[in-house]
């Protein structure tokens, strides 16, 4: 004597209906799941599996972005990057340096550890070009940040434009120590100490040079 299992529907149409229901539910939820996976807050975590293509060392070559550096400025390579040294007689300067490394034209991640003395600023330069133009993700010792663009005309710097105006860093983020940028086409996402803080879209520059800037 054969007994039908209580857990198995004895109506094929009902079974087919259940399968179709779960298929439709899965397809409907897929865009939401994908959107959540690619939220800016999750992007940095996803890049942990990316291979490091280049890393700054004491042998890396750094050059002034406009091929000129003031004589009261010295740079000293370190095992993880370099120091910008300003003569004590100078109260103000602003210097940017390109690294020999290059970034991809579409998607990239750029990160650095920074040590910002009191009353100073420093940050990451990206999408730089041969003319010395670039975007800049700048942080200050007072725990604020801005994103700027520097453009040039006839070998002269034009007034800088703040794409993201000066913004206070949340106390939950803490004193800026680690900066990161993720670029996806013309969109850029900014992180401080591993925490997403802002983003922008801008298409004016598309160079492949990267670097740092020191400002006091």
DOPAPA-958469 format. One record per residue (C-alpha): x, y, z; residue in three letters; residue number from 1. Coordinates in pm, whole numbers. Layout:
// DOPAPA-958469
@X = X | Y = Y | Z = Z | residu = ALA | num = NUM
...
END
This chain:
// DOPAPA-958469
@X = 0 | Y = 0 | Z = 0 | residu = UNK | num = 1
@X = 148 | Y = 339 | Z = -107 | residu = UNK | num = 2
@X = 83 | Y = 650 | Z = 102 | residu = UNK | num = 3
@X = 133 | Y = 1004 | Z = -39 | residu = UNK | num = 4
@X = 371 | Y = 1219 | Z = 173 | residu = UNK | num = 5
@X = 190 | Y = 1497 | Z = 353 | residu = UNK | num = 6
@X = 472 | Y = 1740 | Z = 255 | residu = UNK | num = 7
@X = 444 | Y = 1680 | Z = -120 | residu = UNK | num = 8
@X = 171 | Y = 1863 | Z = -311 | residu = UNK | num = 9
@X = -41 | Y = 1613 | Z = -504 | residu = UNK | num = 10
@X = -130 | Y = 1879 | Z = -760 | residu = UNK | num = 11
@X = 142 | Y = 1936 | Z = -1025 | residu = UNK | num = 12
@X = -3 | Y = 2279 | Z = -1104 | residu = UNK | num = 13
@X = 41 | Y = 2385 | Z = -741 | residu = UNK | num = 14
@X = 405 | Y = 2268 | Z = -742 | residu = UNK | num = 15
@X = 472 | Y = 2454 | Z = -1066 | residu = UNK | num = 16
@X = 306 | Y = 2764 | Z = -923 | residu = UNK | num = 17
@X = 531 | Y = 2756 | Z = -617 | residu = UNK | num = 18
@X = 843 | Y = 2722 | Z = -832 | residu = UNK | num = 19
@X = 737 | Y = 3012 | Z = -1053 | residu = UNK | num = 20
@X = 663 | Y = 3221 | Z = -743 | residu = UNK | num = 21
@X = 1013 | Y = 3173 | Z = -604 | residu = UNK | num = 22
@X = 1173 | Y = 3238 | Z = -945 | residu = UNK | num = 23
@X = 981 | Y = 3565 | Z = -985 | residu = UNK | num = 24
@X = 1063 | Y = 3668 | Z = -626 | residu = UNK | num = 25
@X = 1434 | Y = 3600 | Z = -686 | residu = UNK | num = 26
@X = 1441 | Y = 3796 | Z = -1012 | residu = UNK | num = 27
@X = 1250 | Y = 4084 | Z = -855 | residu = UNK | num = 28
@X = 1488 | Y = 4107 | Z = -560 | residu = UNK | num = 29
@X = 1807 | Y = 4075 | Z = -766 | residu = UNK | num = 30
@X = 1833 | Y = 4450 | Z = -855 | residu = UNK | num = 31
@X = 1791 | Y = 4542 | Z = -488 | residu = UNK | num = 32
@X = 2061 | Y = 4295 | Z = -382 | residu = UNK | num = 33
@X = 2299 | Y = 4421 | Z = -651 | residu = UNK | num = 34
@X = 2230 | Y = 4783 | Z = -555 | residu = UNK | num = 35
@X = 2309 | Y = 4706 | Z = -191 | residu = UNK | num = 36
@X = 2632 | Y = 4530 | Z = -290 | residu = UNK | num = 37
@X = 2754 | Y = 4834 | Z = -482 | residu = UNK | num = 38
@X = 2657 | Y = 5103 | Z = -234 | residu = UNK | num = 39
@X = 2950 | Y = 5343 | Z = -168 | residu = UNK | num = 40
@X = 2966 | Y = 5222 | Z = 192 | residu = UNK | num = 41
@X = 3042 | Y = 4870 | Z = 67 | residu = UNK | num = 42
@X = 3273 | Y = 4952 | Z = -224 | residu = UNK | num = 43
@X = 3589 | Y = 4989 | Z = -16 | residu = UNK | num = 44
@X = 3531 | Y = 4651 | Z = 148 | residu = UNK | num = 45
@X = 3488 | Y = 4489 | Z = -195 | residu = UNK | num = 46
@X = 3828 | Y = 4621 | Z = -309 | residu = UNK | num = 47
@X = 4007 | Y = 4420 | Z = -40 | residu = UNK | num = 48
@X = 4031 | Y = 4134 | Z = -290 | residu = UNK | num = 49
@X = 4194 | Y = 4350 | Z = -558 | residu = UNK | num = 50
@X = 4561 | Y = 4294 | Z = -633 | residu = UNK | num = 51
@X = 4799 | Y = 4579 | Z = -553 | residu = UNK | num = 52
@X = 4951 | Y = 4686 | Z = -885 | residu = UNK | num = 53
@X = 5201 | Y = 4931 | Z = -742 | residu = UNK | num = 54
@X = 5310 | Y = 5051 | Z = -399 | residu = UNK | num = 55
@X = 5524 | Y = 5345 | Z = -297 | residu = UNK | num = 56
@X = 5866 | Y = 5254 | Z = -158 | residu = UNK | num = 57
@X = 6193 | Y = 5431 | Z = -84 | residu = UNK | num = 58
@X = 6291 | Y = 5368 | Z = -448 | residu = UNK | num = 59
@X = 5980 | Y = 5531 | Z = -597 | residu = UNK | num = 60
@X = 6030 | Y = 5841 | Z = -807 | residu = UNK | num = 61
@X = 5836 | Y = 6156 | Z = -713 | residu = UNK | num = 62
@X = 5837 | Y = 6471 | Z = -926 | residu = UNK | num = 63
@X = 5679 | Y = 6814 | Z = -880 | residu = UNK | num = 64
@X = 5348 | Y = 6825 | Z = -1065 | residu = UNK | num = 65
@X = 5446 | Y = 7138 | Z = -1260 | residu = UNK | num = 66
@X = 5815 | Y = 7037 | Z = -1286 | residu = UNK | num = 67
@X = 5911 | Y = 7306 | Z = -1036 | residu = UNK | num = 68
@X = 5962 | Y = 7290 | Z = -660 | residu = UNK | num = 69
@X = 6062 | Y = 7584 | Z = -439 | residu = UNK | num = 70
@X = 6422 | Y = 7575 | Z = -315 | residu = UNK | num = 71
@X = 6305 | Y = 7583 | Z = 48 | residu = UNK | num = 72
@X = 6126 | Y = 7250 | Z = -1 | residu = UNK | num = 73
@X = 6295 | Y = 6912 | Z = 31 | residu = UNK | num = 74
@X = 6146 | Y = 6567 | Z = -8 | residu = UNK | num = 75
@X = 6290 | Y = 6266 | Z = 169 | residu = UNK | num = 76
@X = 6194 | Y = 5916 | Z = 54 | residu = UNK | num = 77
@X = 6084 | Y = 5668 | Z = 323 | residu = UNK | num = 78
@X = 6011 | Y = 5297 | Z = 310 | residu = UNK | num = 79
@X = 5640 | Y = 5367 | Z = 259 | residu = UNK | num = 80
@X = 5641 | Y = 5698 | Z = 70 | residu = UNK | num = 81
@X = 5815 | Y = 6025 | Z = 145 | residu = UNK | num = 82
@X = 5826 | Y = 6327 | Z = 375 | residu = UNK | num = 83
@X = 5784 | Y = 6687 | Z = 266 | residu = UNK | num = 84
@X = 6030 | Y = 6904 | Z = 459 | residu = UNK | num = 85
@X = 5981 | Y = 7282 | Z = 470 | residu = UNK | num = 86
@X = 6255 | Y = 7515 | Z = 584 | residu = UNK | num = 87
@X = 6163 | Y = 7674 | Z = 923 | residu = UNK | num = 88
@X = 6195 | Y = 8022 | Z = 773 | residu = UNK | num = 89
@X = 5890 | Y = 7963 | Z = 553 | residu = UNK | num = 90
@X = 5536 | Y = 7997 | Z = 687 | residu = UNK | num = 91
@X = 5332 | Y = 7902 | Z = 380 | residu = UNK | num = 92
@X = 5371 | Y = 7679 | Z = 77 | residu = UNK | num = 93
@X = 5172 | Y = 7444 | Z = -144 | residu = UNK | num = 94
@X = 5345 | Y = 7166 | Z = -333 | residu = UNK | num = 95
@X = 5209 | Y = 6870 | Z = -529 | residu = UNK | num = 96
@X = 5413 | Y = 6570 | Z = -643 | residu = UNK | num = 97
@X = 5329 | Y = 6306 | Z = -901 | residu = UNK | num = 98
@X = 5441 | Y = 5948 | Z = -850 | residu = UNK | num = 99
@X = 5579 | Y = 5730 | Z = -1128 | residu = UNK | num = 100
@X = 5281 | Y = 5497 | Z = -1081 | residu = UNK | num = 101
@X = 4973 | Y = 5532 | Z = -1302 | residu = UNK | num = 102
@X = 4604 | Y = 5461 | Z = -1248 | residu = UNK | num = 103
@X = 4363 | Y = 5284 | Z = -1481 | residu = UNK | num = 104
@X = 4145 | Y = 5486 | Z = -1715 | residu = UNK | num = 105
@X = 3822 | Y = 5336 | Z = -1579 | residu = UNK | num = 106
@X = 3826 | Y = 5175 | Z = -1234 | residu = UNK | num = 107
@X = 4091 | Y = 5220 | Z = -967 | residu = UNK | num = 108
@X = 4154 | Y = 5240 | Z = -593 | residu = UNK | num = 109
@X = 4411 | Y = 5481 | Z = -450 | residu = UNK | num = 110
@X = 4500 | Y = 5488 | Z = -81 | residu = UNK | num = 111
@X = 4763 | Y = 5636 | Z = 149 | residu = UNK | num = 112
@X = 4847 | Y = 5681 | Z = 514 | residu = UNK | num = 113
@X = 4900 | Y = 6047 | Z = 608 | residu = UNK | num = 114
@X = 5059 | Y = 6230 | Z = 899 | residu = UNK | num = 115
@X = 4935 | Y = 6589 | Z = 905 | residu = UNK | num = 116
@X = 5118 | Y = 6833 | Z = 1136 | residu = UNK | num = 117
@X = 4921 | Y = 7104 | Z = 1316 | residu = UNK | num = 118
@X = 4795 | Y = 7382 | Z = 1087 | residu = UNK | num = 119
@X = 4882 | Y = 7179 | Z = 777 | residu = UNK | num = 120
@X = 4689 | Y = 6996 | Z = 507 | residu = UNK | num = 121
@X = 4780 | Y = 6707 | Z = 283 | residu = UNK | num = 122
@X = 4601 | Y = 6475 | Z = 50 | residu = UNK | num = 123
@X = 4578 | Y = 6253 | Z = -254 | residu = UNK | num = 124
@X = 4621 | Y = 6380 | Z = -609 | residu = UNK | num = 125
@X = 4448 | Y = 6185 | Z = -887 | residu = UNK | num = 126
@X = 4361 | Y = 6207 | Z = -1257 | residu = UNK | num = 127
@X = 4668 | Y = 6430 | Z = -1303 | residu = UNK | num = 128
@X = 4800 | Y = 6506 | Z = -1651 | residu = UNK | num = 129
@X = 5119 | Y = 6626 | Z = -1818 | residu = UNK | num = 130
@X = 5008 | Y = 6990 | Z = -1789 | residu = UNK | num = 131
@X = 5011 | Y = 6966 | Z = -1409 | residu = UNK | num = 132
@X = 4632 | Y = 6965 | Z = -1367 | residu = UNK | num = 133
@X = 4467 | Y = 6732 | Z = -1116 | residu = UNK | num = 134
@X = 4190 | Y = 6660 | Z = -869 | residu = UNK | num = 135
@X = 4279 | Y = 6670 | Z = -499 | residu = UNK | num = 136
@X = 4128 | Y = 6500 | Z = -194 | residu = UNK | num = 137
@X = 4266 | Y = 6719 | Z = 86 | residu = UNK | num = 138
@X = 4243 | Y = 6673 | Z = 464 | residu = UNK | num = 139
@X = 4351 | Y = 6906 | Z = 743 | residu = UNK | num = 140
@X = 4494 | Y = 6859 | Z = 1090 | residu = UNK | num = 141
@X = 4169 | Y = 7014 | Z = 1219 | residu = UNK | num = 142
@X = 3974 | Y = 6710 | Z = 1089 | residu = UNK | num = 143
@X = 3808 | Y = 6852 | Z = 780 | residu = UNK | num = 144
@X = 3830 | Y = 6768 | Z = 411 | residu = UNK | num = 145
@X = 3766 | Y = 6915 | Z = 68 | residu = UNK | num = 146
@X = 3786 | Y = 6797 | Z = -293 | residu = UNK | num = 147
@X = 3932 | Y = 7046 | Z = -540 | residu = UNK | num = 148
@X = 4026 | Y = 7071 | Z = -904 | residu = UNK | num = 149
@X = 4337 | Y = 7253 | Z = -1026 | residu = UNK | num = 150
@X = 4343 | Y = 7357 | Z = -1391 | residu = UNK | num = 151
@X = 4617 | Y = 7547 | Z = -1572 | residu = UNK | num = 152
@X = 4638 | Y = 7788 | Z = -1864 | residu = UNK | num = 153
@X = 4958 | Y = 7907 | Z = -2035 | residu = UNK | num = 154
@X = 5164 | Y = 7724 | Z = -1770 | residu = UNK | num = 155
@X = 4992 | Y = 7917 | Z = -1491 | residu = UNK | num = 156
@X = 4764 | Y = 7780 | Z = -1219 | residu = UNK | num = 157
@X = 4404 | Y = 7894 | Z = -1245 | residu = UNK | num = 158
@X = 4210 | Y = 7964 | Z = -922 | residu = UNK | num = 159
@X = 4123 | Y = 7636 | Z = -758 | residu = UNK | num = 160
@X = 3761 | Y = 7526 | Z = -749 | residu = UNK | num = 161
@X = 3621 | Y = 7336 | Z = -452 | residu = UNK | num = 162
@X = 3400 | Y = 7067 | Z = -601 | residu = UNK | num = 163
@X = 3320 | Y = 6947 | Z = -249 | residu = UNK | num = 164
@X = 3352 | Y = 7248 | Z = -11 | residu = UNK | num = 165
@X = 3535 | Y = 7221 | Z = 318 | residu = UNK | num = 166
@X = 3348 | Y = 6970 | Z = 534 | residu = UNK | num = 167
@X = 3403 | Y = 6870 | Z = 896 | residu = UNK | num = 168
@X = 3494 | Y = 6507 | Z = 953 | residu = UNK | num = 169
@X = 3250 | Y = 6330 | Z = 1183 | residu = UNK | num = 170
@X = 3383 | Y = 6246 | Z = 1529 | residu = UNK | num = 171
@X = 3292 | Y = 5883 | Z = 1456 | residu = UNK | num = 172
@X = 3550 | Y = 5886 | Z = 1175 | residu = UNK | num = 173
@X = 3825 | Y = 6037 | Z = 1389 | residu = UNK | num = 174
@X = 4145 | Y = 6220 | Z = 1301 | residu = UNK | num = 175
@X = 4227 | Y = 6152 | Z = 932 | residu = UNK | num = 176
@X = 4501 | Y = 5892 | Z = 915 | residu = UNK | num = 177
@X = 4414 | Y = 5680 | Z = 612 | residu = UNK | num = 178
@X = 4270 | Y = 5821 | Z = 289 | residu = UNK | num = 179
@X = 4123 | Y = 5624 | Z = 1 | residu = UNK | num = 180
@X = 3961 | Y = 5704 | Z = -333 | residu = UNK | num = 181
@X = 3772 | Y = 5466 | Z = -559 | residu = UNK | num = 182
@X = 3722 | Y = 5582 | Z = -916 | residu = UNK | num = 183
@X = 3460 | Y = 5433 | Z = -1146 | residu = UNK | num = 184
@X = 3456 | Y = 5619 | Z = -1477 | residu = UNK | num = 185
@X = 3372 | Y = 5981 | Z = -1398 | residu = UNK | num = 186
@X = 3244 | Y = 5902 | Z = -1046 | residu = UNK | num = 187
@X = 3470 | Y = 5913 | Z = -741 | residu = UNK | num = 188
@X = 3410 | Y = 5792 | Z = -384 | residu = UNK | num = 189
@X = 3608 | Y = 5919 | Z = -85 | residu = UNK | num = 190
@X = 3695 | Y = 5742 | Z = 240 | residu = UNK | num = 191
@X = 3869 | Y = 5845 | Z = 562 | residu = UNK | num = 192
@X = 3991 | Y = 5580 | Z = 803 | residu = UNK | num = 193
@X = 3797 | Y = 5319 | Z = 606 | residu = UNK | num = 194
@X = 3465 | Y = 5506 | Z = 632 | residu = UNK | num = 195
@X = 3280 | Y = 5648 | Z = 331 | residu = UNK | num = 196
@X = 3245 | Y = 6028 | Z = 358 | residu = UNK | num = 197
@X = 3143 | Y = 6166 | Z = 17 | residu = UNK | num = 198
@X = 3138 | Y = 6130 | Z = -361 | residu = UNK | num = 199
@X = 3145 | Y = 6339 | Z = -679 | residu = UNK | num = 200
@X = 3104 | Y = 6313 | Z = -1056 | residu = UNK | num = 201
@X = 3325 | Y = 6526 | Z = -1280 | residu = UNK | num = 202
@X = 3455 | Y = 6474 | Z = -1634 | residu = UNK | num = 203
@X = 3694 | Y = 6765 | Z = -1682 | residu = UNK | num = 204
@X = 4012 | Y = 6566 | Z = -1613 | residu = UNK | num = 205
@X = 4096 | Y = 6212 | Z = -1720 | residu = UNK | num = 206
@X = 4474 | Y = 6186 | Z = -1671 | residu = UNK | num = 207
@X = 4641 | Y = 5877 | Z = -1529 | residu = UNK | num = 208
@X = 4887 | Y = 6038 | Z = -1288 | residu = UNK | num = 209
@X = 4863 | Y = 6012 | Z = -911 | residu = UNK | num = 210
@X = 5043 | Y = 6177 | Z = -623 | residu = UNK | num = 211
@X = 5019 | Y = 6381 | Z = -305 | residu = UNK | num = 212
@X = 5002 | Y = 6744 | Z = -203 | residu = UNK | num = 213
@X = 5127 | Y = 6922 | Z = 108 | residu = UNK | num = 214
@X = 4983 | Y = 7261 | Z = 203 | residu = UNK | num = 215
@X = 5048 | Y = 7495 | Z = 493 | residu = UNK | num = 216
END
